[in-house]
Structures are given as C-alpha cells and as structure tokens.
Amino acid sequence: MKVILRQDFEQLGRIGDVVDVKDGYARNYLIPRNIAYQATGGSMKRLEEEKKQQGKKLDKEKRASELLAGELEKVSITIQMKVGEEDKLFGSVTSQMIADSLKEKGVELDKRQIELEDSIKALGIYTVPVKLPGGVTGNVKVWVVRE
C-alpha cells in the first residue's frame, strides 16, 4: 500500500514522502496514529494544505523568537553570590538561577533553553546564549557580583 507521511518518521522518511509499506502496517499502525495517509489524490491536496499551515506556524514562531532575542540583548541581570578567598564562589550560578532572574525582569524562559556549557564559578560579566524556537539564538548579559 502506498502512503504519504504526515510527519517525519525515522524508519520511513520525511513529511510528504510517498512510501510503499505493507497493508497491515499502514492500516493498523501508521494511519490510526496519524503518521500517514493512504496515497490518493485527495490526501495529496490535504497534505499540501497541512504543509502550508505548518510553514505559516513556523514563520510566526520564528518572528516571535527574533523579537524575544532582541529583547534579551537589552536585558542584563545581576546575580549576587557569596564569595570566599580569591573571589571564588560558594556554589555556582546555574541556568535555573538565570531563568529565575529573567522571570523577575518579566522574561519567561525555561532553564533548558539557557545554554551554559559549565556552571559559572567566578565573579565577572558573562554573555550566556539562549536557544529559542525556530533556530534563533539570543544572548543575555549576566553579572555575577559579591553579596
């Protein structure tokens, strides 16, 4: 049976690919889970419409992410930490602390979007990348100061 994939499926292919699979696999697995349509003329038109809608959604999401990235460039946050000898921090600055500080400034981000390679363990000024939807990356300036 020929089917058209509605979404990327690792074993078969990408969105819009027409693949030939066994009848039972198509009827019992792919079609009920909305992974694929049976390949007919009507379903080809339906898939094209879904692609258009998904493209519009991705464009809207990317524009929103670019606006947020511009906002993030303007924001700088200050995190106060206890310091020991030679300006070494007691503990470290984590992505959760940065997300909480951003929330206080009115910017809602998930801590998993903040891309810290390692925790910050010294005083100073850091530029921290933030991964946003749509492949957009913004930067936040983080000041780590003595408490």
Secondary structure, 3 states (H helix, E strand, C coil): CEEEECCCECCCECCCCEEECCHHHHHHHHCCCCCEEECCHHHHHHHHHHHHHHHHHHHHHHHHHHHHHHHHHHCEEEEEECECHHHEEEEEECHHHHHHHHHHCCCCCCHHHECCCCCEEECEEEEEEEEEHHHEEEEEEEEEEEC
